[in-house]
Amino acid sequence: MSSFLTDLLELPFLFNAVLAGILCSIAGGIVGTFVVLRRITYIAAAISHCILGGLGAARYFSVVYGLEWIRPIYGAILTAILSAVIIGIISLRAKEREDTVISALWAIGMASGVLFIFKTPGYGEDLMSYLFGNILMVSSQDLWFIGILDIVLVTITAIFYRQIVAVCFDEEFARTRGLSVEFYYLLVLCMTALTVVLMVSAVGIIMVIAMLTLPVAVGCKFFNRVSKIMLSAIILGIAFNVFGLMASYEPNLPSGAVTIIIAGLTYFATVLFFMFKKTKIKTKLN
């Protein structure tokens, strides 16, 4: 831990990693609350796996055709938004089974991403980075990009907070109040898509859903108000990322995996604490 704190002041890449974790946690805490309230974790998971196709395609065209301006994150954003809109429209209007369509998009996104990455020179290292994340490789340019997306998400939330919460809690009531449920549902999905893209750089595609939902799940155990759940999820997300970096730094372990383990253990410890507390109260009453 002491070496981590010392190097934090001396090594720019380590400082960038901590800052990236903070920025990702802000978006994750806000949007993750909507995802949990709306119970669309499975949709967020599908979006997170679909973006592998965009990441792979962008990397392929950048390397093979020399289009260096095409960054993987651009492909990820385009694919994430596109998959979110497709899933949203199908969920609202199509007669097809929602879970079947989501599974198809999930599979196509992953498969096309693997194919693109396989055909790209040096694909093996990139594949590991995309799947499991490497927050230590976040550059200053990436931070600016993440920061801009963060501002967009926070601004949208500030403007449409009441409407989104109403739609997430009670869709029918929101419709009777004259709200465009379809619009705000698609807006939540697009915000989820952008947040997934942000968090992929920190923990990777495979574990992004855990980081999007676990801080919120812990916050829900302590608070009932949506605003308090959001704030607690942001703080917990920052703590998980920072402690994950600290715990993985000296042993040279994957920081994303360590971060998720810390978050998961915290969640289960919280569940056990409230179970024990509830049991204790029942015992006293009896």
C-alpha positions in Angstrom: 0.0 0.0 0.0 2.8 2.4 0.8 4.4 1.9 -2.6 1.1 2.5 -4.2 0.7 5.9 -2.4 4.3 6.8 -3.2 4.0 5.9 -6.9 0.6 7.6 -7.2 2.4 11.0 -6.9 5.2 10.0 -9.3 3.7 7.9 -12.0 1.2 9.6 -14.3 -0.4 6.3 -15.5 -1.3 5.4 -11.9 -2.9 8.8 -11.3 -4.8 8.5 -14.5 -6.1 5.1 -13.4 -7.4 6.5 -10.1 -9.0 9.4 -11.9 -10.6 7.1 -14.4 -12.0 5.0 -11.6 -13.6 8.1 -10.0 -15.1 9.3 -13.3 -16.5 5.8 -14.1 -18.0 5.5 -10.6 -19.9 8.8 -11.0 -21.6 7.6 -14.1 -22.0 4.1 -12.8 -23.6 5.2 -9.6 -26.2 7.4 -11.3 -27.1 5.2 -14.3 -26.7 2.0 -12.3 -29.5 3.2 -9.9 -31.8 3.5 -12.9 -30.8 0.1 -14.2 -31.6 -1.6 -10.9 -34.8 0.3 -10.3 -36.1 -0.4 -13.8 -34.8 -4.0 -13.5 -33.0 -4.0 -16.9 -29.7 -5.5 -15.8 -30.1 -8.2 -18.4 -30.4 -5.5 -21.1 -27.3 -3.7 -19.8 -25.5 -7.0 -19.9 -26.5 -7.6 -23.5 -25.3 -4.1 -24.5 -22.0 -4.6 -22.7 -21.3 -7.7 -24.7 -22.5 -6.2 -28.0 -19.9 -3.5 -27.9 -17.2 -6.1 -28.5 -18.2 -6.0 -32.1 -17.7 -2.3 -32.3 -14.4 -2.4 -30.4 -13.1 -5.1 -32.7 -14.3 -3.4 -35.9 -12.8 -0.1 -35.0 -9.5 -1.7 -34.0 -9.5 -3.7 -37.2 -10.0 -0.7 -39.6 -7.5 1.3 -37.6 -4.7 -1.2 -37.8 -5.3 -2.9 -41.1 -6.3 0.2 -43.2 -4.2 2.7 -41.3 -7.2 4.8 -40.1 -5.5 5.8 -36.9 -8.2 8.3 -36.0 -10.7 5.5 -35.5 -10.3 4.6 -31.8 -11.9 1.5 -30.3 -14.0 3.6 -28.0 -15.7 5.2 -31.0 -16.8 1.8 -32.3 -17.9 0.9 -28.8 -20.1 4.0 -28.4 -21.7 3.6 -31.9 -22.4 -0.1 -31.2 -23.7 0.5 -27.7 -26.2 3.2 -28.8 -27.3 1.2 -31.8 -27.9 -2.0 -29.7 -29.7 0.0 -27.0 -32.1 1.6 -29.6 -32.8 -1.8 -31.3 -33.5 -3.5 -27.9 -35.6 -0.6 -26.8 -37.8 -0.5 -29.9 -38.2 -4.2 -30.0 -39.1 -4.2 -26.3 -41.8 -1.6 -26.8 -43.3 -2.4 -30.2 -42.3 -5.7 -31.7 -44.1 -9.0 -31.1 -40.9 -11.0 -30.9 -39.9 -12.4 -27.5 -37.6 -9.8 -26.0 -35.2 -12.3 -24.4 -34.7 -14.1 -27.7 -33.9 -10.9 -29.6 -31.5 -9.8 -26.8 -29.8 -13.1 -26.9 -29.4 -12.9 -30.6 -27.8 -9.4 -30.4 -25.6 -10.5 -27.6 -24.3 -13.5 -29.6 -23.8 -11.5 -32.8 -22.0 -8.7 -31.0 -19.6 -11.1 -29.3 -19.0 -13.3 -32.3 -18.4 -10.4 -34.7 -16.0 -8.8 -32.2 -14.0 -12.0 -31.9 -13.8 -12.3 -35.7 -12.6 -8.7 -36.1 -10.0 -9.0 -33.3 -8.8 -12.4 -34.6 -8.1 -10.8 -38.0 -6.3 -7.9 -36.5 -2.5 -8.2 -36.0 -1.7 -8.5 -32.3 -5.3 -9.4 -31.5 -4.6 -11.5 -28.5 -3.4 -8.7 -26.2 -6.2 -6.5 -27.3 -8.8 -9.2 -26.7 -7.7 -9.6 -23.1 -7.7 -5.9 -22.6 -11.3 -5.5 -23.9 -12.7 -8.5 -22.0 -11.1 -7.9 -18.6 -10.1 -4.2 -18.7 -6.8 -2.5 -18.0 -7.4 0.7 -16.2 -3.6 1.2 -15.9 -3.5 1.8 -19.7 -6.0 4.7 -19.6 -4.3 7.8 -21.2 -4.8 11.5 -20.7 -6.8 11.6 -23.9 -9.0 8.8 -22.7 -9.6 10.7 -19.5 -10.8 13.7 -21.5 -13.2 11.5 -23.5 -14.5 9.8 -20.4 -14.9 13.1 -18.6 -17.0 14.5 -21.5 -19.3 11.5 -21.6 -19.6 11.8 -17.8 -20.7 15.4 -18.1 -23.3 14.4 -20.7 -24.7 11.7 -18.5 -24.8 13.9 -15.4 -26.5 16.8 -17.4 -29.2 14.5 -18.8 -29.9 13.1 -15.3 -30.1 16.6 -13.8 -32.6 17.7 -16.5 -34.8 14.6 -16.6 -34.3 13.2 -13.1 -38.0 13.3 -12.0 -39.3 11.9 -15.3 -36.8 9.1 -15.4 -37.4 8.1 -11.8 -41.2 8.1 -12.4 -40.8 5.9 -15.5 -38.5 3.5 -13.6 -40.8 3.2 -10.6 -44.2 3.0 -12.2 -44.6 3.0 -15.9 -48.4 3.1 -15.9 -48.6 6.0 -13.5 -46.0 8.0 -15.5 -48.1 7.4 -18.6 -51.3 8.7 -16.9 -49.3 11.8 -15.9 -48.7 12.5 -19.6 -45.0 11.4 -19.7 -43.7 9.9 -22.9 -42.7 6.5 -21.4 -41.2 5.3 -24.6 -38.9 8.3 -24.9 -37.6 8.1 -21.4 -37.2 4.4 -21.6 -35.0 4.7 -24.7 -33.1 7.6 -23.0 -32.3 5.3 -20.0 -31.1 2.6 -22.4 -28.9 5.1 -24.2 -27.5 6.4 -20.9 -26.8 2.8 -19.9 -25.0 2.2 -23.2 -22.7 5.2 -22.7 -22.0 4.2 -19.1 -21.1 0.7 -20.1 -18.6 2.1 -22.6 -17.1 4.2 -19.9 -16.7 1.3 -17.5 -15.3 -1.1 -20.0 -11.9 0.6 -19.7 -11.9 0.1 -16.0 -13.1 -3.5 -15.4 -13.7 -4.9 -18.9 -16.8 -6.2 -20.7 -17.2 -9.4 -18.6 -17.3 -7.6 -15.3 -18.9 -4.2 -16.2 -22.4 -5.3 -15.1 -21.1 -6.3 -11.6 -19.6 -2.8 -11.2 -22.8 -1.2 -12.5 -25.1 -3.0 -10.1 -23.2 -4.0 -7.0 -22.6 -0.5 -5.5 -26.3 0.2 -6.1 -27.3 -3.1 -4.5 -25.3 -2.2 -1.4 -26.7 1.3 -1.3 -30.3 0.0 -1.5 -29.7 -1.9 1.7 -29.1 1.3 3.7 -31.3 3.9 1.9 -34.8 4.2 0.4 -34.5 7.5 -1.4 -33.3 7.4 -4.9 -31.0 10.4 -4.5 -29.3 8.8 -1.4 -28.9 5.5 -3.2 -27.2 7.2 -6.1 -24.8 9.1 -3.9 -23.9 6.0 -1.9 -23.4 4.1 -5.1 -21.0 6.7 -6.4 -19.0 6.8 -3.1 -18.9 3.0 -3.0 -17.9 2.7 -6.6 -15.0 5.1 -6.0 -14.0 3.1 -2.9 -14.1 -0.2 -4.8 -12.0 1.1 -7.7 -9.4 2.8 -5.5 -9.1 -0.2 -3.1 -9.0 -2.6 -6.1 -6.1 -0.7 -7.6 -4.3 -0.6 -4.2 -4.8 -4.3 -3.5 -3.7 -5.4 -7.0 -0.8 -3.0 -7.5 2.0 -4.7 -5.6 1.0 -8.3 -6.4 0.6 -7.3 -10.0 -2.9 -8.7 -10.3 -5.6 -7.7 -12.8 -7.1 -4.6 -11.1 -10.6 -5.1 -12.6 -10.9 -8.6 -11.2 -9.7 -7.5 -7.8 -12.1 -4.6 -7.8 -15.1 -6.9 -8.6 -14.1 -9.3 -5.8 -14.0 -6.5 -3.3 -17.4 -5.2 -4.5 -18.9 -8.7 -4.4 -17.6 -9.5 -0.9 -18.9 -6.1 0.3 -22.3 -6.9 -1.1 -22.5 -10.4 0.5 -21.2 -9.0 3.8 -24.0 -6.4 3.7 -26.7 -9.0 2.9 -25.4 -11.3 5.7 -25.4 -8.3 8.1 -29.0 -7.4 7.4 -30.1 -11.1 7.6 -28.4 -11.4 11.0 -29.9 -8.1 12.1 -33.4 -9.2 11.0 -33.0 -12.6 12.7 -31.9 -10.9 15.9 -34.9 -8.6 15.9 -37.3 -11.5 15.4 -35.7 -13.4 18.2 -36.2 -10.5 20.6 -39.8 -10.1 19.6 -40.5 -13.8 20.2 
